[in-house]
């Protein structure tokens, strides 16, 4: 497992999510795809990220819920 996977995702979300608030699953899927493509460009495999966080979609969805003032679960 790789801590660089979670570190990359944290940094990517900090840079890209402040301008986005959505609960649309399609939009969140697009964001997750963008994150994974950016990771690949940095030489970080999808496995390195998913080993650390599981589903990138779920991580971004939770971030959106928390930013929108939702209480999560």
N, C-alpha and C positions, 0 to 999 in steps of 0.2 A: 504494500500500500504506500501511497505517496502523499505527504503533507502538501507538496507543491500543487496538487490538484485542488484541494480545498482553498489554499491560498490564492490560486489563480481565480477561482470562482468568486471568492469574497471580493477581490479587487475588481473583477469584471462587473459584478453587481453594483459595487459602490460607484463605478464610473458610468454605468449605463441605466440603472434603474431610477435614479432621482428624477428623471424627466418623464417617467412612465407610471401611470396608475391605471390598472385594469384588472378586471376579474374574468375577462374573456379567455376561455381555455385556448382558443386559436392563437390569440396574441401571445399568451404565455408560452405556448409551444414554439412560436416563432422566436421568442426571446431565448428559450432554451437552446434552440438550434443555432442561433447566433453565437451564444456563449461557447457551444461545443466547437463551432467552426473557428472561433478565435483561439480556443485552446489548441486545436490542431495546428494552427499557424505558429503557435509558440512551442510546438513540439510536445504537447501534453496530450496523451491519449484519453479517449472517453473513459476507459477503464480506470485510469488514475483518479478521475473525478468521481465516477460512480462508486468506486471502492470506498471512498471517503464519505459521500453524501447520499448514496442511493440514487434517487431520482432528481435530476436537475430541475425538471418541471415542478416537482413538489417543493423544492427549495425556493424557487422563484415565486410560486403560488403563495407560500407562507410569507415570504417577504412582502408581497403585495397586500396580503390580508393585514399584516401588521402595520404597514405604512398607511393604509386606508383607515386606520383606527379600529380595525376589527380585532376581536379578542382571540382569534384562532380557535383552538378547540379546547 
